[in-house]
Amino acid sequence: MEQASANLAFILKKSIVMVGMMGAGKTAIGQALADQLGVPFLDSDEELVRAANMSIAEIFERDGEDFFRDRETEVIGRLLDTKRAVLSTGGGAFMAARNRTMIAERGVAVWLKADLELLWNRVKHKDTRPLLRTPNPKATLAEIYNKRVPIYAAADIAVEARPDYTIPDMADAVLNALQQRPDVLEEV
């Protein structure tokens, strides 16, 4: 894939919010994109872990998903109120209408659109996904995927993930899509 950012500089007019399923690459691609744009990278899950001083799985186990989702909304709001940045959110964050509204008002949602097999190949060996701690994690992932994809489709921009894409390839694909949005990104 051709480098989109070779010797280009950009002004980020709104924060870019990476959304999508667990395993889509929101953190890795978000970090690479932030590096290309020369802006901060923020991760709502990391902020939650830091604030709670426990893992997301531990928060889910101790306080439940509803508690986690309320804290997640607070953190996303706080991060969107800081300087413009690339923000990675947890896979479930975009499911809440309040979060979609907040993201639409203060940033631009970029959906990393990965198919189920690609996601499964990326998450099947990890035990850090509390929603997949079930007797049949692949079936659970498929169920979550089928519920979430129609909601993710409401994102401002969708970028197709492909198994042969590297992280820099995906970051370039996102950057190429963002370059079609002068309200978000301006080349200087």
N, C-alpha and C positions, 0 to 999 in steps of 0.2 A: 504494500500500500504506500502511496506517495505521502511524504511528509507535508502536512498542511501548514505547519507553523515555521517552516524554514525562513529564518531571518525576518519574520513578521512580528510586529508588536501590536498589542490590543489594549483597549480600555474596556473594562468590564463594567457595564451599566447597572446590572442586577446580579444578585447571587444566582449561581447555577446549583440546582438541587438534584442530585442523582437519586433516582427512584428505581425500584425493580425488585425482583425476587432475591431471596438469599442465594448467594453463589453467582449472581449476575456480574459481579465485579465492581460494584459501586465504590468501594473503598480504593481498590488498586487503580482503577481507571480515573476516579475522581482525583486521587493524588497526582497521577501523571498529567491530567489536564490542568490542575492547579499549577504544577511546575511549568508546563508549557506557557501558561498565561501569566506567570509571575505573580500569582495571587495566593492568599492563604488557603490551606485545605483544612476543613473542619469535618468532624465525624460525630454525628449525634449519639451513636452508640458508645463511642469512646468517652464522650462527655458524661453520659449517664453512668458509665462504669466508674469514672473518676469521682463523680459526685457521691455516688452510693458506696464507694469503696468495696464493691463486690461485682461479680460477673453478672451479665444479663441473665444467665441461667439461674443464678442464685437469687436475683431480684424476682424473677418469675416464680421460683419455688417459695420464697419467703412471703412475698407480698401479692402475687397474682398478676395476671396479664392486665387487668383493668388499671391497677396501680401503676404498672410499668408504662402503659399507654398514656396515662395522664402526665407522668413525668417526661415522657418522650415529647409530648406536645409543648410542654414548658421549655424544654431544652431547645427544640427546633425554633421556637419563637425567639428565644434569647439569642441564638446563633444568627438568625436572620436579621436581628437588630444590630449586630456588630458590623464590621466593615464588609464590603462585598468580597465574596469568597466562593469556592466550590465546596458544597456541603453534601456529604454522603449521609443518607438516612437508612434506618433499619428497614427491612423488607415490608413490615406491616405498617410503617408510618403513613404511607400514602392512602391507606384504606380509610382513615378517619377523615370525614368531610371537613372537619375543622382544620386539619393539617393541609388538605388540598387547597382550601380557601386561603389560608395564611401563605402558602407557597406561591399561589397565583398572584396574590397582592404584593408580595415582596421579592419575588424571584421568578425563575423559570424552571419548570420541572423537565428533566431529561430522563426518559425511561430507557434503561438498558434492557432491550428485549431479547431474552435468551430462551431457546426452546427447552422443553422439559428434560430431554436426555442430556443436554449440555449442563443444565443445572444439577441434575442428579450426579453426573460424573464429577462435578466440582464439590458437592457437599457430602457424598456418601461415606467418606472416611473421616468426617469431622464429628466430634461429639459436643460441639459448642452451640448447637442449634436446639434450643429448648422445645420448639414446636415439632421437631422430628424425633423426639424421645418417645416413640410409639412402637408397638409390635411390628408394624410394617411401614418403615419410614418412607419408602418410595411411594407407596399408595397415599400416605399423608402428604408428601410433597406434591403429588399430582392433584390432590383435593385442594390444597392451598393455591396451587397454580391456577386451577380452573376458576376459583373464586376471585382471585386477584387480577388476572389478566384483563378482564373488562374494565376494571377500575384504573389500572395502569394506563390503559388506552386513552384516558383523559389527560395524560401528560401533554405538555406543550410540544415536546419533541420526542420522537422515538428513534432509537438507533439500534439496528439489528446486530446482535452479537453472533459471531461465527466461530466455530471450534478452531479454525486455522488462524484466527486473529490473535496477535500478541497484545499485550497491554498497550504498548505504544500505537499499534494499529487501531485499537478501539478508541484511544484518546484522540487520535487524528480523525476518526470517523465522527466523534462527538464534536470536535472543533469545526469540522467541515459543515456539520448541521447547524451549529451555532452561528457560523459566518453568514447564514441566510437570515439571521435575525438581528438587524441593526439596532433594535430596541434593547438587545442584550449585550452585543459585542460590536465594538467599533475598531476597525483596523486603523493603525496610525503609522 
